[in-house]
Structures are given as C-alpha cells and as structure tokens.
Amino acid sequence: MTESEMLARIEALQKENNALKVRPTSGVVVEFGEYKGQPVMKISGMCPPLAFGKAKARAIVAAFEDIKKFAQ
C-alpha cells in the first residue's frame, strides 16, 4: 500500500468513524466510544450525560416498554 493510498484509507475511516459517533435525535446526542477497551454509549443533551455499556443496554432494551411508560 502506498503512502497516498494509506492516507486516503485513513481519511475514509475517519469520516466513517465520525458518522457513527454522533447521531442527533430530537435534541439528544448519542456518542459511541470505548472505556477500558469495552464499547460504551453516551447519551447527552436534554439531561445530564448518561454512559453505559452493552450489559446495561440489553437491560434497557428488555425493559423498554416499562421505561417508556415511566417517562410519560
């Protein structure tokens, strides 16, 4: 791989990474990252930031309907 090909690949990966990091949803900002090598999700915007990993994300998905009722 030449240097110019490598730089083009790095630029493409950076664009892809930035697209995955922030996804605005009705005033809420969602970011994806890592903590001690583990994937995490951080939600901020309308409330203090909330960060959690995959285990808590699975619990949220399982209890989503109850959470939705609670939030209304």
PQR file with spaces between the fields and no chain letter, atoms N, CA, C, O and H, PARSE charges and radii, in Angstrom:
ATOM       1  N    MET     1       0.858   -1.179    0.000 -0.4000 1.5000
ATOM       2  CA   MET     1       0.000    0.000    0.000 -0.0000 2.0000
ATOM       3  C    MET     1       0.899    1.235    0.000  0.5500 1.7000
ATOM       4  O    MET     1       1.807    1.354    0.822 -0.5500 1.4000
ATOM       5  N    THR     2       0.637    2.134   -0.915 -0.4000 1.5000
ATOM       6  CA   THR     2       1.436    3.355   -0.994 -0.0000 2.0000
ATOM       7  C    THR     2       0.994    4.338    0.087  0.5500 1.7000
ATOM       8  O    THR     2      -0.054    4.179    0.714 -0.5500 1.4000
ATOM       9  H    THR     2      -0.101    2.037   -1.583  0.4000 1.0000
ATOM      10  N    GLU     3       1.816    5.344    0.280 -0.4000 1.5000
ATOM      11  CA   GLU     3       1.504    6.343    1.303 -0.0000 2.0000
ATOM      12  C    GLU     3       0.206    7.083    0.970  0.5500 1.7000
ATOM      13  O    GLU     3      -0.613    7.327    1.857 -0.5500 1.4000
ATOM      14  H    GLU     3       2.667    5.473   -0.229  0.4000 1.0000
ATOM      15  N    SER     4       0.018    7.436   -0.292 -0.4000 1.5000
ATOM      16  CA   SER     4      -1.209    8.159   -0.666 -0.0000 2.0000
ATOM      17  C    SER     4      -2.445    7.277   -0.493  0.5500 1.7000
ATOM      18  O    SER     4      -3.500    7.774   -0.098 -0.5500 1.4000
ATOM      19  H    SER     4       0.683    7.238   -1.012  0.4000 1.0000
ATOM      20  N    GLU     5      -2.334    5.982   -0.782 -0.4000 1.5000
ATOM      21  CA   GLU     5      -3.460    5.054   -0.567 -0.0000 2.0000
ATOM      22  C    GLU     5      -3.760    4.927    0.916  0.5500 1.7000
ATOM      23  O    GLU     5      -4.922    4.873    1.319 -0.5500 1.4000
ATOM      24  H    GLU     5      -1.477    5.579   -1.103  0.4000 1.0000
ATOM      25  N    MET     6      -2.702    4.877    1.734 -0.4000 1.5000
ATOM      26  CA   MET     6      -2.892    4.760    3.171 -0.0000 2.0000
ATOM      27  C    MET     6      -3.556    6.015    3.737  0.5500 1.7000
ATOM      28  O    MET     6      -4.444    5.921    4.584 -0.5500 1.4000
ATOM      29  H    MET     6      -1.758    4.921    1.406  0.4000 1.0000
ATOM      30  N    LEU     7      -3.127    7.186    3.269 -0.4000 1.5000
ATOM      31  CA   LEU     7      -3.739    8.434    3.743 -0.0000 2.0000
ATOM      32  C    LEU     7      -5.200    8.534    3.316  0.5500 1.7000
ATOM      33  O    LEU     7      -6.039    9.014    4.079 -0.5500 1.4000
ATOM      34  H    LEU     7      -2.406    7.263    2.581  0.4000 1.0000
ATOM      35  N    ALA     8      -5.507    8.085    2.107 -0.4000 1.5000
ATOM      36  CA   ALA     8      -6.895    8.090    1.638 -0.0000 2.0000
ATOM      37  C    ALA     8      -7.741    7.139    2.480  0.5500 1.7000
ATOM      38  O    ALA     8      -8.881    7.455    2.823 -0.5500 1.4000
ATOM      39  H    ALA     8      -4.826    7.695    1.487  0.4000 1.0000
ATOM      40  N    ARG     9      -7.186    5.982    2.809 -0.4000 1.5000
ATOM      41  CA   ARG     9      -7.907    5.000    3.643 -0.0000 2.0000
ATOM      42  C    ARG     9      -8.146    5.550    5.045  0.5500 1.7000
ATOM      43  O    ARG     9      -9.229    5.372    5.603 -0.5500 1.4000
ATOM      44  H    ARG     9      -6.260    5.726    2.531  0.4000 1.0000
ATOM      45  N    ILE    10      -7.146    6.214    5.616 -0.4000 1.5000
ATOM      46  CA   ILE    10      -7.298    6.819    6.946 -0.0000 2.0000
ATOM      47  C    ILE    10      -8.385    7.876    6.926  0.5500 1.7000
ATOM      48  O    ILE    10      -9.206    7.938    7.841 -0.5500 1.4000
ATOM      49  H    ILE    10      -6.267    6.358    5.163  0.4000 1.0000
ATOM      50  N    GLU    11      -8.403    8.715    5.888 -0.4000 1.5000
ATOM      51  CA   GLU    11      -9.431    9.748    5.773 -0.0000 2.0000
ATOM      52  C    GLU    11     -10.821    9.134    5.671  0.5500 1.7000
ATOM      53  O    GLU    11     -11.762    9.617    6.302 -0.5500 1.4000
ATOM      54  H    GLU    11      -7.736    8.665    5.144  0.4000 1.0000
ATOM      55  N    ALA    12     -10.957    8.073    4.881 -0.4000 1.5000
ATOM      56  CA   ALA    12     -12.250    7.397    4.736 -0.0000 2.0000
ATOM      57  C    ALA    12     -12.697    6.796    6.057  0.5500 1.7000
ATOM      58  O    ALA    12     -13.876    6.872    6.402 -0.5500 1.4000
ATOM      59  H    ALA    12     -10.193    7.680    4.369  0.4000 1.0000
ATOM      60  N    LEU    13     -11.773    6.200    6.803 -0.4000 1.5000
ATOM      61  CA   LEU    13     -12.116    5.610    8.096 -0.0000 2.0000
ATOM      62  C    LEU    13     -12.493    6.680    9.112  0.5500 1.7000
ATOM      63  O    LEU    13     -13.391    6.468    9.927 -0.5500 1.4000
ATOM      64  H    LEU    13     -10.815    6.138    6.523  0.4000 1.0000
ATOM      65  N    GLN    14     -11.818    7.827    9.073 -0.4000 1.5000
ATOM      66  CA   GLN    14     -12.165    8.916    9.987 -0.0000 2.0000
ATOM      67  C    GLN    14     -13.566    9.442    9.702  0.5500 1.7000
ATOM      68  O    GLN    14     -14.321    9.727   10.632 -0.5500 1.4000
ATOM      69  H    GLN    14     -11.089    7.999    8.411  0.4000 1.0000
ATOM      70  N    LYS    15     -13.921    9.573    8.429 -0.4000 1.5000
ATOM      71  CA   LYS    15     -15.273   10.015    8.073 -0.0000 2.0000
ATOM      72  C    LYS    15     -16.318    9.018    8.556  0.5500 1.7000
ATOM      73  O    LYS    15     -17.355    9.405    9.094 -0.5500 1.4000
ATOM      74  H    LYS    15     -13.308    9.342    7.673  0.4000 1.0000
ATOM      75  N    GLU    16     -16.036    7.722    8.357 -0.4000 1.5000
ATOM      76  CA   GLU    16     -16.956    6.682    8.806 -0.0000 2.0000
ATOM      77  C    GLU    16     -17.097    6.705   10.317  0.5500 1.7000
ATOM      78  O    GLU    16     -18.205    6.574   10.839 -0.5500 1.4000
ATOM      79  H    GLU    16     -15.193    7.408    7.920  0.4000 1.0000
ATOM      80  N    ASN    17     -15.988    6.869   11.024 -0.4000 1.5000
ATOM      81  CA   ASN    17     -15.997    6.910   12.483 -0.0000 2.0000
ATOM      82  C    ASN    17     -16.807    8.100   12.983  0.5500 1.7000
ATOM      83  O    ASN    17     -17.599    7.955   13.914 -0.5500 1.4000
ATOM      84  H    ASN    17     -15.089    6.974   10.600  0.4000 1.0000
ATOM      85  N    ASN    18     -16.624    9.268   12.384 -0.4000 1.5000
ATOM      86  CA   ASN    18     -17.379   10.452   12.786 -0.0000 2.0000
ATOM      87  C    ASN    18     -18.872   10.281   12.541  0.5500 1.7000
ATOM      88  O    ASN    18     -19.686   10.751   13.336 -0.5500 1.4000
ATOM      89  H    ASN    18     -15.980    9.386   11.628  0.4000 1.0000
ATOM      90  N    ALA    19     -19.239    9.622   11.461 -0.4000 1.5000
ATOM      91  CA   ALA    19     -20.650    9.388   11.168 -0.0000 2.0000
ATOM      92  C    ALA    19     -21.280    8.470   12.206  0.5500 1.7000
ATOM      93  O    ALA    19     -22.464    8.605   12.514 -0.5500 1.4000
ATOM      94  H    ALA    19     -18.578    9.240   10.815  0.4000 1.0000
ATOM      95  N    LEU    20     -20.507    7.542   12.744 -0.4000 1.5000
ATOM      96  CA   LEU    20     -21.030    6.616   13.743 -0.0000 2.0000
ATOM      97  C    LEU    20     -21.092    7.231   15.136  0.5500 1.7000
ATOM      98  O    LEU    20     -21.902    6.803   15.958 -0.5500 1.4000
ATOM      99  H    LEU    20     -19.545    7.432   12.493  0.4000 1.0000
ATOM     100  N    LYS    21     -20.262    8.214   15.416 -0.4000 1.5000
ATOM     101  CA   LYS    21     -20.165    8.779   16.757 -0.0000 2.0000
ATOM     102  C    LYS    21     -21.385    9.576   17.177  0.5500 1.7000
ATOM     103  O    LYS    21     -21.903    9.366   18.274 -0.5500 1.4000
ATOM     104  H    LYS    21     -19.604    8.561   14.748  0.4000 1.0000
ATOM     105  N    VAL    22     -21.850   10.468   16.352 -0.4000 1.5000
ATOM     106  CA   VAL    22     -22.916   11.384   16.767 -0.0000 2.0000
ATOM     107  C    VAL    22     -24.114   11.212   15.852  0.5500 1.7000
ATOM     108  O    VAL    22     -24.011   11.331   14.631 -0.5500 1.4000
ATOM     109  H    VAL    22     -21.429   10.638   15.461  0.4000 1.0000
ATOM     110  N    ARG    23     -25.242   10.932   16.462 -0.4000 1.5000
ATOM     111  CA   ARG    23     -26.494   10.805   15.732 -0.0000 2.0000
ATOM     112  C    ARG    23     -27.550   11.608   16.471  0.5500 1.7000
ATOM     113  O    ARG    23     -28.164   11.090   17.403 -0.5500 1.4000
ATOM     114  H    ARG    23     -25.326   10.836   17.454  0.4000 1.0000
ATOM     115  N    PRO    24     -27.781   12.856   16.085 -0.5600 1.5000
ATOM     116  CA   PRO    24     -28.770   13.670   16.794  0.2800 2.0000
ATOM     117  C    PRO    24     -30.181   13.101   16.654  0.5500 1.7000
ATOM     118  O    PRO    24     -30.614   12.745   15.559 -0.5500 1.4000
ATOM     119  N    THR    25     -30.882   13.021   17.771 -0.4000 1.5000
ATOM     120  CA   THR    25     -32.243   12.516   17.783 -0.0000 2.0000
ATOM     121  C    THR    25     -33.056   13.413   18.709  0.5500 1.7000
ATOM     122  O    THR    25     -32.951   13.303   19.930 -0.5500 1.4000
ATOM     123  H    THR    25     -30.530   13.310   18.661  0.4000 1.0000
ATOM     124  N    SER    26     -33.843   14.275   18.150 -0.4000 1.5000
ATOM     125  CA   SER    26     -34.715   15.187   18.893 -0.0000 2.0000
ATOM     126  C    SER    26     -34.018   15.871   20.071  0.5500 1.7000
ATOM     127  O    SER    26     -34.487   15.781   21.206 -0.5500 1.4000
ATOM     128  H    SER    26     -33.929   14.365   17.158  0.4000 1.0000
ATOM     129  N    GLY    27     -32.911   16.546   19.809 -0.4000 1.5000
ATOM     130  CA   GLY    27     -32.203   17.275   20.856 -0.0000 2.0000
ATOM     131  C    GLY    27     -31.282   16.434   21.696  0.5500 1.7000
ATOM     132  O    GLY    27     -30.589   16.967   22.562 -0.5500 1.4000
ATOM     133  H    GLY    27     -32.529   16.619   18.887  0.4000 1.0000
ATOM     134  N    VAL    28     -31.249   15.156   21.473 -0.4000 1.5000
ATOM     135  CA   VAL    28     -30.390   14.248   22.235 -0.0000 2.0000
ATOM     136  C    VAL    28     -29.207   13.864   21.359  0.5500 1.7000
ATOM     137  O    VAL    28     -29.370   13.566   20.176 -0.5500 1.4000
ATOM     138  H    VAL    28     -31.813   14.723   20.769  0.4000 1.0000
ATOM     139  N    VAL    29     -28.011   13.872   21.949 -0.4000 1.5000
ATOM     140  CA   VAL    29     -26.806   13.492   21.221 -0.0000 2.0000
ATOM     141  C    VAL    29     -26.357   12.122   21.715  0.5500 1.7000
ATOM     142  O    VAL    29     -26.206   11.900   22.917 -0.5500 1.4000
ATOM     143  H    VAL    29     -27.878   14.114   22.910  0.4000 1.0000
ATOM     144  N    VAL    30     -26.148   11.214   20.780 -0.4000 1.5000
ATOM     145  CA   VAL    30     -25.693    9.862   21.106 -0.0000 2.0000
ATOM     146  C    VAL    30     -24.285    9.686   20.557  0.5500 1.7000
ATOM     147  O    VAL    30     -24.037    9.902   19.371 -0.5500 1.4000
ATOM     148  H    VAL    30     -26.270   11.394   19.804  0.4000 1.0000
ATOM     149  N    GLU    31     -23.367    9.291   21.434 -0.4000 1.5000
ATOM     150  CA   GLU    31     -21.988    9.057   21.029 -0.0000 2.0000
ATOM     151  C    GLU    31     -21.601    7.620   21.381  0.5500 1.7000
ATOM     152  O    GLU    31     -22.033    7.071   22.394 -0.5500 1.4000
ATOM     153  H    GLU    31     -23.569    9.115   22.397  0.4000 1.0000
ATOM     154  N    PHE    32     -20.788    7.039   20.531 -0.4000 1.5000
ATOM     155  CA   PHE    32     -20.284    5.703   20.786 -0.0000 2.0000
ATOM     156  C    PHE    32     -18.784    5.798   21.006  0.5500 1.7000
ATOM     157  O    PHE    32     -18.093    6.525   20.292 -0.5500 1.4000
ATOM     158  H    PHE    32     -20.436    7.486   19.708  0.4000 1.0000
ATOM     159  N    GLY    33     -18.279    5.070   21.987 -0.4000 1.5000
ATOM     160  CA   GLY    33     -16.855    5.106   22.282 -0.0000 2.0000
ATOM     161  C    GLY    33     -16.414    3.848   22.996  0.5500 1.7000
ATOM     162  O    GLY    33     -17.059    2.802   22.917 -0.5500 1.4000
ATOM     163  H    GLY    33     -18.839    4.479   22.567  0.4000 1.0000
ATOM     164  N    GLU    34     -15.299    3.974   23.695 -0.4000 1.5000
ATOM     165  CA   GLU    34     -14.753    2.847   24.452 -0.0000 2.0000
ATOM     166  C    GLU    34     -14.352    3.306   25.837  0.5500 1.7000
ATOM     167  O    GLU    34     -13.973    4.461   26.033 -0.5500 1.4000
ATOM     168  H    GLU    34     -14.775    4.823   23.759  0.4000 1.0000
ATOM     169  N    TYR    35     -14.435    2.399   26.798 -0.4000 1.5000
ATOM     170  CA   TYR    35     -13.962    2.619   28.149 -0.0000 2.0000
ATOM     171  C    TYR    35     -13.238    1.348   28.565  0.5500 1.7000
ATOM     172  O    TYR    35     -13.843    0.279   28.651 -0.5500 1.4000
ATOM     173  H    TYR    35     -14.742    1.461   26.639  0.4000 1.0000
ATOM     174  N    LYS    36     -11.954    1.467   28.820 -0.4000 1.5000
ATOM     175  CA   LYS    36     -11.125    0.309   29.166 -0.0000 2.0000
ATOM     176  C    LYS    36     -11.275   -0.810   28.141  0.5500 1.7000
ATOM     177  O    LYS    36     -11.340   -1.987   28.496 -0.5500 1.4000
ATOM     178  H    LYS    36     -11.463    2.335   28.751  0.4000 1.0000
ATOM     179  N    GLY    37     -11.330   -0.430   26.867 -0.4000 1.5000
ATOM     180  CA   GLY    37     -11.404   -1.405   25.792 -0.0000 2.0000
ATOM     181  C    GLY    37     -12.782   -1.978   25.512  0.5500 1.7000
ATOM     182  O    GLY    37     -12.933   -2.819   24.627 -0.5500 1.4000
ATOM     183  H    GLY    37     -11.278    0.527   26.579  0.4000 1.0000
ATOM     184  N    GLN    38     -13.789   -1.535   26.252 -0.4000 1.5000
ATOM     185  CA   GLN    38     -15.151   -2.038   26.075 -0.0000 2.0000
ATOM     186  C    GLN    38     -16.010   -0.970   25.415  0.5500 1.7000
ATOM     187  O    GLN    38     -15.835    0.215   25.697 -0.5500 1.4000
ATOM     188  H    GLN    38     -13.666   -0.851   26.971  0.4000 1.0000
ATOM     189  N    PRO    39     -16.942   -1.362   24.537 -0.5600 1.5000
ATOM     190  CA   PRO    39     -17.796   -0.366   23.884  0.2800 2.0000
ATOM     191  C    PRO    39     -18.781    0.261   24.866  0.5500 1.7000
ATOM     192  O    PRO    39     -19.348   -0.423   25.718 -0.5500 1.4000
ATOM     193  N    VAL    40     -18.973    1.560   24.735 -0.4000 1.5000
ATOM     194  CA   VAL    40     -19.943    2.283   25.564 -0.0000 2.0000
ATOM     195  C    VAL    40     -20.749    3.227   24.690  0.5500 1.7000
ATOM     196  O    VAL    40     -20.342    3.597   23.588 -0.5500 1.4000
ATOM     197  H    VAL    40     -18.512    2.116   24.043  0.4000 1.0000
ATOM     198  N    MET    41     -21.891    3.598   25.212 -0.4000 1.5000
ATOM     199  CA   MET    41     -22.775    4.548   24.550 -0.0000 2.0000
ATOM     200  C    MET    41     -23.010    5.686   25.537  0.5500 1.7000
ATOM     201  O    MET    41     -23.261    5.446   26.718 -0.5500 1.4000
ATOM     202  H    MET    41     -22.221    3.298   26.106  0.4000 1.0000
ATOM     203  N    LYS    42     -22.927    6.927   25.053 -0.4000 1.5000
ATOM     204  CA   LYS    42     -23.143    8.084   25.911 -0.0000 2.0000
ATOM     205  C    LYS    42     -24.281    8.903   25.318  0.5500 1.7000
ATOM     206  O    LYS    42     -24.250    9.271   24.144 -0.5500 1.4000
ATOM     207  H    LYS    42     -22.723    7.122   24.093  0.4000 1.0000
ATOM     208  N    ILE    43     -25.278    9.181   26.140 -0.4000 1.5000
ATOM     209  CA   ILE    43     -26.431    9.977   25.727 -0.0000 2.0000
ATOM     210  C    ILE    43     -26.381   11.291   26.496  0.5500 1.7000
ATOM     211  O    ILE    43     -26.251   11.292   27.720 -0.5500 1.4000
ATOM     212  H    ILE    43     -25.302    8.881   27.094  0.4000 1.0000
ATOM     213  N    SER    44     -26.483   12.408   25.785 -0.4000 1.5000
ATOM     214  CA   SER    44     -26.486   13.704   26.448 -0.0000 2.0000
ATOM     215  C    SER    44     -27.389   14.653   25.669  0.5500 1.7000
ATOM     216  O    SER    44     -27.849   14.346   24.569 -0.5500 1.4000
ATOM     217  H    SER    44     -26.588   12.407   24.791  0.4000 1.0000
ATOM     218  N    GLY    45     -27.624   15.793   26.262 -0.4000 1.5000
ATOM     219  CA   GLY    45     -28.454   16.789   25.589 -0.0000 2.0000
ATOM     220  C    GLY    45     -29.512   17.350   26.497  0.5500 1.7000
ATOM     221  O    GLY    45     -29.344   18.439   27.046 -0.5500 1.4000
ATOM     222  H    GLY    45     -27.251   16.042   27.156  0.4000 1.0000
ATOM     223  N    MET    46     -30.603   16.628   26.670 -0.4000 1.5000
ATOM     224  CA   MET    46     -31.731   17.126   27.447 -0.0000 2.0000
ATOM     225  C    MET    46     -31.578   16.872   28.944  0.5500 1.7000
ATOM     226  O    MET    46     -32.362   17.390   29.740 -0.5500 1.4000
ATOM     227  H    MET    46     -30.739   15.743   26.224  0.4000 1.0000
ATOM     228  N    CYS    47     -30.588   16.088   29.335 -0.4000 1.5000
ATOM     229  CA   CYS    47     -30.373   15.753   30.734 -0.0000 2.0000
ATOM     230  C    CYS    47     -28.871   15.580   30.964  0.5500 1.7000
ATOM     231  O    CYS    47     -28.099   15.644   30.008 -0.5500 1.4000
ATOM     232  H    CYS    47     -29.951   15.667   28.689  0.4000 1.0000
ATOM     233  N    PRO    48     -28.441   15.364   32.202 -0.5600 1.5000
ATOM     234  CA   PRO    48     -27.017   15.107   32.415  0.2800 2.0000
ATOM     235  C    PRO    48     -26.575   13.892   31.597  0.5500 1.7000
ATOM     236  O    PRO    48     -27.376   12.989   31.355 -0.5500 1.4000
ATOM     237  N    PRO    49     -25.318   13.859   31.173 -0.5600 1.5000
ATOM     238  CA   PRO    49     -24.848   12.738   30.353  0.2800 2.0000
ATOM     239  C    PRO    49     -25.041   11.389   31.044  0.5500 1.7000
ATOM     240  O    PRO    49     -24.876   11.263   32.257 -0.5500 1.4000
ATOM     241  N    LEU    50     -25.390   10.405   30.254 -0.4000 1.5000
ATOM     242  CA   LEU    50     -25.605    9.046   30.742 -0.0000 2.0000
ATOM     243  C    LEU    50     -24.763    8.120   29.867  0.5500 1.7000
ATOM     244  O    LEU    50     -24.943    8.077   28.650 -0.5500 1.4000
ATOM     245  H    LEU    50     -25.524   10.508   29.268  0.4000 1.0000
ATOM     246  N    ALA    51     -23.845    7.379   30.489 -0.4000 1.5000
ATOM     247  CA   ALA    51     -22.993    6.451   29.737 -0.0000 2.0000
ATOM     248  C    ALA    51     -23.218    5.041   30.268  0.5500 1.7000
ATOM     249  O    ALA    51     -23.357    4.832   31.473 -0.5500 1.4000
ATOM     250  H    ALA    51     -23.700    7.414   31.478  0.4000 1.0000
ATOM     251  N    PHE    52     -23.252    4.074   29.347 -0.4000 1.5000
ATOM     252  CA   PHE    52     -23.437    2.680   29.740 -0.0000 2.0000
ATOM     253  C    PHE    52     -22.873    1.757   28.682  0.5500 1.7000
ATOM     254  O    PHE    52     -22.651    2.149   27.536 -0.5500 1.4000
ATOM     255  H    PHE    52     -23.139    4.244   28.368  0.4000 1.0000
ATOM     256  N    GLY    53     -22.645    0.515   29.095 -0.4000 1.5000
ATOM     257  CA   GLY    53     -22.097   -0.487   28.198 -0.0000 2.0000
ATOM     258  C    GLY    53     -23.174   -1.416   27.670  0.5500 1.7000
ATOM     259  O    GLY    53     -24.371   -1.163   27.807 -0.5500 1.4000
ATOM     260  H    GLY    53     -22.825    0.197   30.026  0.4000 1.0000
ATOM     261  N    LYS    54     -22.711   -2.501   27.060 -0.4000 1.5000
ATOM     262  CA   LYS    54     -23.639   -3.428   26.405 -0.0000 2.0000
ATOM     263  C    LYS    54     -24.572   -4.131   27.386  0.5500 1.7000
ATOM     264  O    LYS    54     -25.742   -4.340   27.065 -0.5500 1.4000
ATOM     265  H    LYS    54     -21.739   -2.707   26.949  0.4000 1.0000
ATOM     266  N    ALA    55     -24.093   -4.498   28.559 -0.4000 1.5000
ATOM     267  CA   ALA    55     -24.942   -5.206   29.527 -0.0000 2.0000
ATOM     268  C    ALA    55     -26.129   -4.338   29.938  0.5500 1.7000
ATOM     269  O    ALA    55     -27.267   -4.807   29.966 -0.5500 1.4000
ATOM     270  H    ALA    55     -23.142   -4.328   28.819  0.4000 1.0000
ATOM     271  N    LYS    56     -25.859   -3.076   30.257 -0.4000 1.5000
ATOM     272  CA   LYS    56     -26.953   -2.179   30.635 -0.0000 2.0000
ATOM     273  C    LYS    56     -27.841   -1.869   29.440  0.5500 1.7000
ATOM     274  O    LYS    56     -29.050   -1.703   29.596 -0.5500 1.4000
ATOM     275  H    LYS    56     -24.934   -2.696   30.235  0.4000 1.0000
ATOM     276  N    ALA    57     -27.257   -1.787   28.247 -0.4000 1.5000
ATOM     277  CA   ALA    57     -28.063   -1.550   27.046 -0.0000 2.0000
ATOM     278  C    ALA    57     -29.055   -2.696   26.843  0.5500 1.7000
ATOM     279  O    ALA    57     -30.210   -2.463   26.487 -0.5500 1.4000
ATOM     280  H    ALA    57     -26.275   -1.922   28.120  0.4000 1.0000
ATOM     281  N    ARG    58     -28.607   -3.921   27.066 -0.4000 1.5000
ATOM     282  CA   ARG    58     -29.511   -5.075   26.940 -0.0000 2.0000
ATOM     283  C    ARG    58     -30.643   -4.998   27.961  0.5500 1.7000
ATOM     284  O    ARG    58     -31.787   -5.330   27.648 -0.5500 1.4000
ATOM     285  H    ARG    58     -27.669   -4.110   27.355  0.4000 1.0000
ATOM     286  N    ALA    59     -30.327   -4.560   29.183 -0.4000 1.5000
ATOM     287  CA   ALA    59     -31.360   -4.418   30.220 -0.0000 2.0000
ATOM     288  C    ALA    59     -32.364   -3.342   29.825  0.5500 1.7000
ATOM     289  O    ALA    59     -33.565   -3.505   30.038 -0.5500 1.4000
ATOM     290  H    ALA    59     -29.398   -4.291   29.437  0.4000 1.0000
ATOM     291  N    ILE    60     -31.879   -2.249   29.255 -0.4000 1.5000
ATOM     292  CA   ILE    60     -32.770   -1.173   28.813 -0.0000 2.0000
ATOM     293  C    ILE    60     -33.690   -1.673   27.702  0.5500 1.7000
ATOM     294  O    ILE    60     -34.888   -1.391   27.708 -0.5500 1.4000
ATOM     295  H    ILE    60     -30.903   -2.117   29.082  0.4000 1.0000
ATOM     296  N    VAL    61     -33.129   -2.410   26.753 -0.4000 1.5000
ATOM     297  CA   VAL    61     -33.943   -2.955   25.664 -0.0000 2.0000
ATOM     298  C    VAL    61     -35.011   -3.893   26.225  0.5500 1.7000
ATOM     299  O    VAL    61     -36.160   -3.856   25.784 -0.5500 1.4000
ATOM     300  H    VAL    61     -32.155   -2.639   26.748  0.4000 1.0000
ATOM     301  N    ALA    62     -34.645   -4.719   27.180 -0.4000 1.5000
ATOM     302  CA   ALA    62     -35.599   -5.665   27.768 -0.0000 2.0000
ATOM     303  C    ALA    62     -36.724   -4.951   28.507  0.5500 1.7000
ATOM     304  O    ALA    62     -37.862   -5.422   28.516 -0.5500 1.4000
ATOM     305  H    ALA    62     -33.712   -4.749   27.538  0.4000 1.0000
ATOM     306  N    ALA    63     -36.408   -3.819   29.126 -0.4000 1.5000
ATOM     307  CA   ALA    63     -37.413   -3.098   29.920 -0.0000 2.0000
ATOM     308  C    ALA    63     -37.948   -1.861   29.195  0.5500 1.7000
ATOM     309  O    ALA    63     -38.545   -0.988   29.825 -0.5500 1.4000
ATOM     310  H    ALA    63     -35.484   -3.437   29.118  0.4000 1.0000
ATOM     311  N    PHE    64     -37.743   -1.781   27.894 -0.4000 1.5000
ATOM     312  CA   PHE    64     -38.064   -0.565   27.162 -0.0000 2.0000
ATOM     313  C    PHE    64     -39.516   -0.113   27.320  0.5500 1.7000
ATOM     314  O    PHE    64     -39.761    1.075   27.530 -0.5500 1.4000
ATOM     315  H    PHE    64     -37.259   -2.491   27.382  0.4000 1.0000
ATOM     316  N    GLU    65     -40.454   -0.998   27.228 -0.4000 1.5000
ATOM     317  CA   GLU    65     -41.864   -0.599   27.337 -0.0000 2.0000
ATOM     318  C    GLU    65     -42.174   -0.008   28.717  0.5500 1.7000
ATOM     319  O    GLU    65     -42.906    0.976   28.818 -0.5500 1.4000
ATOM     320  H    GLU    65     -40.255   -1.963   27.057  0.4000 1.0000
ATOM     321  N    ASP    66     -41.625   -0.598   29.767 -0.4000 1.5000
ATOM     322  CA   ASP    66     -41.816   -0.047   31.111 -0.0000 2.0000
ATOM     323  C    ASP    66     -41.150    1.317   31.247  0.5500 1.7000
ATOM     324  O    ASP    66     -41.711    2.227   31.857 -0.5500 1.4000
ATOM     325  H    ASP    66     -41.029   -1.397   29.684  0.4000 1.0000
ATOM     326  N    ILE    67     -39.970    1.458   30.687 -0.4000 1.5000
ATOM     327  CA   ILE    67     -39.259    2.741   30.730 -0.0000 2.0000
ATOM     328  C    ILE    67     -40.061    3.798   29.974  0.5500 1.7000
ATOM     329  O    ILE    67     -40.184    4.936   30.427 -0.5500 1.4000
ATOM     330  H    ILE    67     -39.514    0.719   30.191  0.4000 1.0000
ATOM     331  N    LYS    68     -40.596    3.419   28.841 -0.4000 1.5000
ATOM     332  CA   LYS    68     -41.391    4.336   28.017 -0.0000 2.0000
ATOM     333  C    LYS    68     -42.624    4.823   28.792  0.5500 1.7000
ATOM     334  O    LYS    68     -42.941    6.012   28.766 -0.5500 1.4000
ATOM     335  H    LYS    68     -40.496    2.494   28.473  0.4000 1.0000
ATOM     336  N    LYS    69     -43.312    3.913   29.476 -0.4000 1.5000
ATOM     337  CA   LYS    69     -44.489    4.287   30.282 -0.0000 2.0000
ATOM     338  C    LYS    69     -44.076    5.216   31.420  0.5500 1.7000
ATOM     339  O    LYS    69     -44.762    6.196   31.709 -0.5500 1.4000
ATOM     340  H    LYS    69     -43.054    2.947   29.497  0.4000 1.0000
ATOM     341  N    PHE    70     -42.947    4.902   32.067 -0.4000 1.5000
ATOM     342  CA   PHE    70     -42.450    5.707   33.184 -0.0000 2.0000
ATOM     343  C    PHE    70     -42.135    7.127   32.735  0.5500 1.7000
ATOM     344  O    PHE    70     -42.393    8.082   33.469 -0.5500 1.4000
ATOM     345  H    PHE    70     -42.389    4.106   31.832  0.4000 1.0000
ATOM     346  N    ALA    71     -41.581    7.274   31.540 -0.4000 1.5000
ATOM     347  CA   ALA    71     -41.151    8.580   31.046 -0.0000 2.0000
ATOM     348  C    ALA    71     -42.327    9.488   30.664  0.5500 1.7000
ATOM     349  O    ALA    71     -42.155   10.703   30.572 -0.5500 1.4000
ATOM     350  H    ALA    71     -41.371    6.499   30.945  0.4000 1.0000
ATOM     351  N    GLN    72     -43.509    8.923   30.441 -0.4000 1.5000
ATOM     352  CA   GLN    72     -44.649    9.730   30.015 -0.0000 2.0000
ATOM     353  C    GLN    72     -45.359   10.389   31.154  0.5500 1.7000
ATOM     354  O    GLN    72     -46.340   11.101   30.940 -0.5500 1.4000
ATOM     355  H    GLN    72     -43.649    7.936   30.515  0.4000 1.0000
